[in-house]
Amino acid sequence: MTPRYQADGLVRHALRRLLGKKYKECLGLQAWQGGAQIMKEMNMTKTGPDNTYEIQGAFKFVITMANEQSEGYLVEKTIHPYLAGSVGITATPGAGKYINADALVSCSIPEADLAKVQQYYRGSVDKAFLWMPFNTTPDMWTTEKNIQPIVHDPYNDKAGRDEAVLEFVTEQWEEALTPCVDKIVALDKDDDAYVKKLMQPYILNEGLRSLFDGTYIATSLLHWYLVMGSPIVQGLQIEKLLATEGMVEQTEGCGVP
């Protein structure tokens, strides 16, 4: 697993901990997060891409952050809350370019802040969850050769699971995530504002000229063919091709991909 994947995936856990610290506790779907009882009540043994939304309808808000915070990285987690009738919370940069950001609560974490945590990860596919000690700094790693990675598994469901990595990422990202916490708290206390956001469509213009009707893929391929001088577009009227209508802005002010 890459540092980005392993580190970025912990943003949702940091937000959950901050909400519990600053406002109220949040329930997680996994057993180690306190979700075993509600899953039992709904007669569900596990959740996945095909059924997670079924359990999310019981909540006003759902943290839907993916395992990677990269622009355009929209996965099933992002649409599940909409299907469930809940308000999703995302940290995908530029989400408003692809979907209606007004239907979500968007958290913003600067790339530099993500990188601060990513640099501590030393795991691999063969040996995951290796982290440099959190009481050390990158400067120390080059001069003190005795400092070696140690295992911290944030998903250990046994008693005494590794809290160190969860506390570390929460501390590192608290400043960046606090505005997001404030937005969630404000929405939770304002019924009118919450309902207004809840009633927002996931995509605008019925999905026409969006990521979901093939426009994005088609225009991207077209421009790639033109740049590469592909014979597929030879002999065609280039000016007309370049003027072909592409995607429309999904969220005002966010631009298009």
Sine and cosine of phi, psi and omega as CSV:
sin_phi,cos_phi,sin_psi,cos_psi,sin_omega,cos_omega
0.00,0.00,0.65,-0.76,-0.03,-1.00
-0.98,0.21,0.38,-0.92,0.06,-1.00
-0.84,0.55,-0.63,0.78,-0.01,-1.00
-0.89,0.45,-0.73,0.69,-0.05,-1.00
-0.90,0.45,-0.74,0.67,-0.06,-1.00
-0.94,0.33,-0.63,0.78,-0.03,-1.00
-0.97,0.22,-0.75,0.66,-0.05,-1.00
-0.88,0.48,-0.51,0.86,0.00,-1.00
-0.90,0.43,-0.25,0.97,-0.01,-1.00
-1.00,-0.02,-0.05,1.00,0.01,-1.00
-0.87,0.50,-0.67,0.74,-0.02,-1.00
-0.90,0.44,-0.56,0.83,0.02,-1.00
-0.95,0.30,-0.58,0.81,0.06,-1.00
-0.91,0.42,-0.68,0.73,0.02,-1.00
-0.90,0.45,-0.67,0.74,0.02,-1.00
-0.86,0.50,-0.68,0.73,0.00,-1.00
-0.92,0.38,-0.62,0.78,0.01,-1.00
-0.93,0.38,-0.62,0.79,0.06,-1.00
-0.89,0.46,-0.65,0.76,0.04,-1.00
-0.92,0.40,-0.56,0.83,-0.02,-1.00
-0.97,0.25,-0.63,0.78,-0.13,-0.99
-0.98,-0.19,-0.32,0.95,-0.11,-0.99
-0.65,-0.76,-0.99,0.15,0.02,-1.00
-0.50,-0.87,0.41,-0.91,-0.05,-1.00
-0.91,0.41,0.54,-0.84,0.04,-1.00
-0.91,-0.42,0.60,-0.80,0.00,-1.00
-1.00,-0.05,0.66,-0.75,0.07,-1.00
-0.96,-0.29,0.40,-0.92,-0.05,-1.00
-0.97,0.24,-0.53,0.85,0.00,-1.00
-0.94,0.33,0.44,-0.90,-0.03,-1.00
-0.84,0.55,-0.65,0.76,-0.05,-1.00
-0.95,0.31,-0.17,0.98,0.05,-1.00
-0.98,-0.21,0.08,1.00,0.04,-1.00
0.99,-0.13,0.16,0.99,-0.09,-1.00
-1.00,-0.05,0.02,1.00,-0.08,-1.00
-0.87,0.49,-0.65,0.76,-0.08,-1.00
-0.92,0.40,-0.72,0.69,-0.03,-1.00
-0.92,0.40,-0.57,0.82,0.06,-1.00
-0.91,0.41,-0.60,0.80,0.04,-1.00
-0.91,0.41,-0.66,0.75,0.00,-1.00
-0.90,0.44,-0.50,0.87,0.01,-1.00
-1.00,-0.09,0.16,0.99,0.04,-1.00
0.85,0.53,0.66,0.75,0.03,-1.00
-0.90,-0.44,0.73,-0.68,0.02,-1.00
-0.99,-0.10,-0.43,0.90,0.03,-1.00
-0.39,-0.92,0.35,-0.94,0.05,-1.00
-0.88,-0.48,0.42,-0.91,0.00,-1.00
-0.39,-0.92,-0.09,-1.00,-0.04,-1.00
-0.84,0.54,-0.41,0.91,-0.08,-1.00
-1.00,-0.04,-0.25,0.97,-0.10,-1.00
-0.64,-0.77,0.03,1.00,-0.05,-1.00
-0.85,0.53,-0.61,0.80,-0.04,-1.00
-0.87,0.50,-0.41,0.91,-0.04,-1.00
-0.90,0.44,-0.53,0.85,-0.02,-1.00
-1.00,-0.02,-0.34,0.94,-0.07,-1.00
-0.97,0.25,-0.31,0.95,-0.01,-1.00
-0.89,0.45,-0.25,0.97,0.00,-1.00
-0.99,0.14,-0.06,1.00,-0.11,-0.99
-0.86,-0.52,0.55,-0.84,0.07,-1.00
-0.94,0.33,-0.65,0.76,-0.04,-1.00
-0.82,-0.57,0.52,-0.85,0.06,-1.00
-0.71,-0.71,0.82,-0.57,0.07,-1.00
-0.98,0.20,0.91,-0.42,-0.15,-0.99
-0.89,-0.45,0.51,0.86,-0.08,-1.00
-0.95,0.30,0.70,-0.72,-0.01,-1.00
-0.98,0.20,0.03,-1.00,0.01,-1.00
-0.99,0.13,-0.02,1.00,0.03,-1.00
-0.58,-0.81,0.77,-0.63,-0.02,-1.00
-0.99,-0.16,0.96,0.26,0.02,-1.00
-0.84,-0.54,0.54,-0.84,-0.03,-1.00
-0.85,0.53,0.73,-0.69,0.02,-1.00
0.99,0.15,-0.03,1.00,-0.02,-1.00
-0.99,0.15,0.98,0.19,0.00,-1.00
-0.97,-0.24,0.87,-0.49,-0.02,-1.00
-0.89,-0.45,-0.08,-1.00,-0.06,-1.00
-0.87,0.49,-0.44,0.90,0.00,-1.00
-0.86,0.51,-0.52,0.85,-0.08,-1.00
-0.95,0.32,-0.56,0.83,-0.05,-1.00
-1.00,-0.04,-0.34,0.94,-0.03,-1.00
-0.81,0.59,-0.73,0.68,-0.01,-1.00
-0.86,0.50,-0.59,0.81,0.02,-1.00
-0.90,0.44,-0.67,0.75,0.04,-1.00
-0.92,0.39,-0.49,0.87,-0.06,-1.00
-1.00,0.08,-0.26,0.97,-0.08,-1.00
0.99,0.15,0.57,0.82,0.04,-1.00
-0.83,-0.55,0.15,-0.99,0.07,-1.00
-0.98,-0.17,0.84,-0.55,-0.02,-1.00
-1.00,0.09,0.46,-0.89,0.05,-1.00
-0.85,-0.53,0.87,-0.50,-0.08,-1.00
-0.83,-0.56,0.25,-0.97,0.11,-0.99
-0.75,-0.66,0.27,0.96,0.01,-1.00
-0.93,0.36,0.88,-0.47,0.01,-1.00
-0.88,0.47,0.66,-0.75,0.06,-1.00
0.92,0.39,0.39,0.92,-0.03,-1.00
-0.84,0.54,-0.54,0.84,-0.03,-1.00
-0.92,0.40,-0.21,0.98,0.07,-1.00
-0.97,0.25,-0.39,0.92,-0.13,-0.99
-0.93,-0.37,-0.53,0.85,-0.02,-1.00
-0.69,-0.72,0.11,-0.99,0.01,-1.00
-0.98,0.22,0.98,-0.19,-0.06,-1.00
-0.91,0.42,-0.33,0.94,0.01,-1.00
-0.94,0.35,-0.20,0.98,0.04,-1.00
-1.00,0.01,-0.05,1.00,-0.07,-1.00
-0.80,-0.60,0.23,-0.97,0.26,-0.97
-0.98,-0.20,0.87,-0.48,-0.05,-1.00
-0.97,-0.23,0.82,-0.57,0.09,-1.00
-0.99,-0.13,0.55,-0.83,-0.02,-1.00
-0.83,-0.55,0.86,-0.51,0.07,-1.00
-0.86,-0.52,0.90,-0.44,0.00,-1.00
-0.83,0.56,0.56,-0.83,0.00,-1.00
-0.84,0.55,-0.56,0.83,-0.01,-1.00
-0.90,0.44,-0.58,0.81,0.02,-1.00
-0.95,0.32,-0.61,0.79,0.08,-1.00
-0.90,0.45,-0.65,0.76,-0.04,-1.00
-0.90,0.44,-0.51,0.86,0.01,-1.00
-0.86,0.50,-0.60,0.80,0.02,-1.00
-0.99,0.11,-0.65,0.76,-0.03,-1.00
-0.83,0.55,-0.59,0.81,-0.07,-1.00
-0.92,0.39,-0.31,0.95,0.01,-1.00
-0.99,0.13,-0.29,0.96,-0.08,-1.00
-0.99,0.14,0.73,-0.68,-0.03,-1.00
-0.76,-0.65,0.25,0.97,-0.04,-1.00
-0.97,0.25,0.14,-0.99,0.02,-1.00
-0.59,-0.81,0.02,-1.00,0.03,-1.00
-0.88,0.48,-0.64,0.76,-0.03,-1.00
-0.97,0.25,-0.51,0.86,-0.04,-1.00
-0.63,-0.78,1.00,-0.07,-0.07,-1.00
-1.00,0.09,0.18,-0.98,0.13,-0.99
0.91,0.42,0.48,0.88,0.12,-0.99
-1.00,-0.02,0.80,-0.60,-0.03,-1.00
-0.75,-0.67,0.57,-0.82,0.16,-0.99
-0.92,0.38,0.56,-0.83,-0.03,-1.00
-0.81,0.59,0.71,-0.70,-0.10,-1.00
-0.97,0.25,-0.20,0.98,0.06,-1.00
-1.00,-0.08,0.26,0.96,0.07,-1.00
-0.88,-0.48,0.15,-0.99,0.02,-1.00
-0.81,-0.58,0.38,-0.92,0.00,-1.00
-0.82,0.58,-0.56,0.83,0.02,-1.00
-0.89,0.46,-0.55,0.84,-0.04,-1.00
-0.96,0.29,-0.45,0.89,-0.11,-0.99
-0.92,0.40,-0.48,0.88,-0.03,-1.00
-1.00,0.08,-0.38,0.92,-0.06,-1.00
-0.97,-0.22,-0.43,0.90,-0.03,-1.00
-0.91,-0.42,1.00,-0.08,-0.10,-0.99
-0.93,0.37,-0.25,0.97,0.00,-1.00
-0.98,0.21,-0.16,0.99,0.03,-1.00
-0.99,0.15,0.91,-0.41,-0.07,-1.00
-0.81,-0.59,0.41,-0.91,0.02,-1.00
-0.90,0.44,0.51,-0.86,0.07,-1.00
-0.76,-0.65,0.33,-0.94,-0.07,-1.00
-0.99,0.13,0.80,-0.61,0.16,-0.99
-0.72,-0.69,0.95,-0.32,-0.03,-1.00
-0.98,-0.22,0.97,-0.23,-0.04,-1.00
-0.95,0.32,-0.17,0.99,-0.04,-1.00
-0.95,-0.30,0.19,0.98,0.04,-1.00
-0.90,0.45,0.87,-0.49,-0.08,-1.00
-1.00,-0.03,0.16,0.99,0.02,-1.00
-1.00,-0.01,0.32,-0.95,0.02,-1.00
-0.86,0.51,0.63,-0.77,0.01,-1.00
0.98,0.22,0.45,0.89,0.00,-1.00
-0.84,0.54,0.25,-0.97,-0.07,-1.00
-0.93,0.38,0.97,-0.22,0.07,-1.00
-1.00,0.09,-0.34,0.94,-0.12,-0.99
-0.85,0.53,-0.72,0.70,-0.04,-1.00
-0.94,0.35,-0.59,0.81,0.02,-1.00
-0.93,0.36,-0.64,0.77,0.04,-1.00
-0.92,0.38,-0.62,0.79,-0.02,-1.00
-0.89,0.45,-0.77,0.64,-0.04,-1.00
-0.93,0.37,-0.55,0.84,0.03,-1.00
-0.90,0.43,-0.67,0.74,0.03,-1.00
-0.91,0.42,-0.66,0.75,-0.05,-1.00
-0.92,0.39,-0.56,0.83,-0.12,-0.99
-0.96,-0.29,0.08,1.00,-0.07,-1.00
-0.85,0.52,-0.72,0.69,-0.04,-1.00
-0.88,0.47,-0.67,0.74,-0.03,-1.00
-0.95,0.32,-0.54,0.84,-0.08,-1.00
-1.00,0.02,-0.27,0.96,-0.04,-1.00
-0.85,0.53,-0.68,0.74,0.07,-1.00
-0.86,0.52,-0.56,0.83,0.03,-1.00
-0.93,0.36,-0.67,0.74,0.07,-1.00
-0.85,0.52,-0.68,0.73,0.00,-1.00
-0.89,0.46,-0.63,0.78,0.02,-1.00
-0.90,0.43,-0.65,0.76,-0.01,-1.00
-0.91,0.41,-0.70,0.71,0.01,-1.00
-0.88,0.48,-0.70,0.72,0.00,-1.00
-0.89,0.47,-0.68,0.74,0.03,-1.00
-0.91,0.42,-0.64,0.76,-0.02,-1.00
-0.90,0.44,-0.47,0.89,-0.03,-1.00
-1.00,-0.07,-0.14,0.99,-0.06,-1.00
-0.87,-0.49,0.99,-0.13,-0.07,-1.00
-0.88,0.48,-0.65,0.76,-0.03,-1.00
-0.89,0.45,-0.71,0.70,0.00,-1.00
-0.91,0.41,-0.61,0.79,0.01,-1.00
-0.91,0.42,-0.74,0.68,-0.02,-1.00
-0.90,0.44,-0.62,0.79,0.02,-1.00
-0.87,0.49,-0.68,0.73,0.03,-1.00
-0.94,0.35,-0.65,0.76,-0.02,-1.00
-0.87,0.49,-0.55,0.83,-0.07,-1.00
-1.00,0.08,-0.02,1.00,0.02,-1.00
-0.93,0.36,0.63,-0.77,0.08,-1.00
-0.95,0.32,0.48,-0.88,0.00,-1.00
-0.93,0.37,-0.64,0.77,0.10,-1.00
-0.76,-0.65,0.45,-0.89,-0.05,-1.00
-0.99,-0.14,0.22,-0.97,0.04,-1.00
0.83,0.56,0.53,0.85,0.01,-1.00
0.83,0.56,0.45,0.89,0.05,-1.00
0.99,0.13,-0.01,1.00,-0.01,-1.00
-0.93,0.37,0.65,-0.76,-0.02,-1.00
0.81,0.59,0.76,0.65,-0.03,-1.00
-0.72,-0.69,-0.08,-1.00,0.06,-1.00
-0.89,0.46,-0.38,0.92,-0.19,-0.98
-0.99,-0.15,-0.08,1.00,0.04,-1.00
-0.92,-0.39,0.19,0.98,0.05,-1.00
1.00,-0.03,-0.13,0.99,-0.05,-1.00
-0.88,0.48,-0.71,0.70,-0.04,-1.00
-0.88,0.48,-0.72,0.69,-0.01,-1.00
-0.90,0.43,-0.70,0.71,-0.05,-1.00
-0.90,0.44,-0.73,0.68,-0.03,-1.00
-0.94,0.35,-0.56,0.83,0.04,-1.00
-0.90,0.43,-0.71,0.71,0.03,-1.00
-0.90,0.44,-0.65,0.76,-0.01,-1.00
-0.86,0.51,-0.76,0.65,-0.01,-1.00
-0.91,0.41,-0.54,0.84,0.03,-1.00
-0.92,0.38,-0.68,0.73,0.04,-1.00
-0.87,0.50,-0.66,0.75,0.00,-1.00
-0.91,0.42,-0.71,0.71,-0.02,-1.00
-0.89,0.45,-0.64,0.77,-0.06,-1.00
-1.00,0.07,-0.07,1.00,0.00,-1.00
0.92,0.40,0.61,0.79,-0.05,-1.00
-0.90,0.44,0.62,-0.78,0.06,-1.00
-0.90,0.44,-0.29,0.96,0.01,-1.00
-0.87,0.49,-0.55,0.84,-0.05,-1.00
-0.96,-0.29,0.05,1.00,0.01,-1.00
-0.92,0.40,0.68,-0.74,0.01,-1.00
1.00,0.06,-0.13,0.99,0.03,-1.00
-1.00,0.03,0.33,-0.94,-0.01,-1.00
-0.98,0.20,0.99,-0.17,-0.11,-0.99
-0.86,0.52,-0.64,0.77,-0.04,-1.00
-0.86,0.51,-0.66,0.75,-0.01,-1.00
-0.93,0.36,-0.60,0.80,0.01,-1.00
-0.91,0.42,-0.69,0.73,-0.01,-1.00
-0.92,0.39,-0.45,0.89,-0.02,-1.00
-1.00,0.04,-0.02,1.00,0.00,-1.00
-0.84,0.55,0.71,-0.71,-0.02,-1.00
-0.90,0.44,0.77,-0.64,0.03,-1.00
-0.97,-0.23,-0.54,-0.84,-0.04,-1.00
-0.96,0.28,0.51,-0.86,0.11,-0.99
-0.99,-0.14,0.37,-0.93,-0.01,-1.00
-0.92,0.40,0.83,-0.55,0.00,-1.00
-0.98,0.18,-0.61,0.80,0.02,-1.00
-0.79,-0.61,0.81,-0.58,-0.08,-1.00
-0.81,0.58,0.78,-0.63,0.04,-1.00
1.00,0.00,-0.15,0.99,-0.04,-1.00
-1.00,0.00,-0.33,0.94,-0.02,-1.00
0.99,0.15,-0.13,-0.99,0.01,-1.00
-0.84,-0.54,0.35,-0.94,-0.01,-1.00
-0.88,0.48,0.00,0.00,0.00,0.00
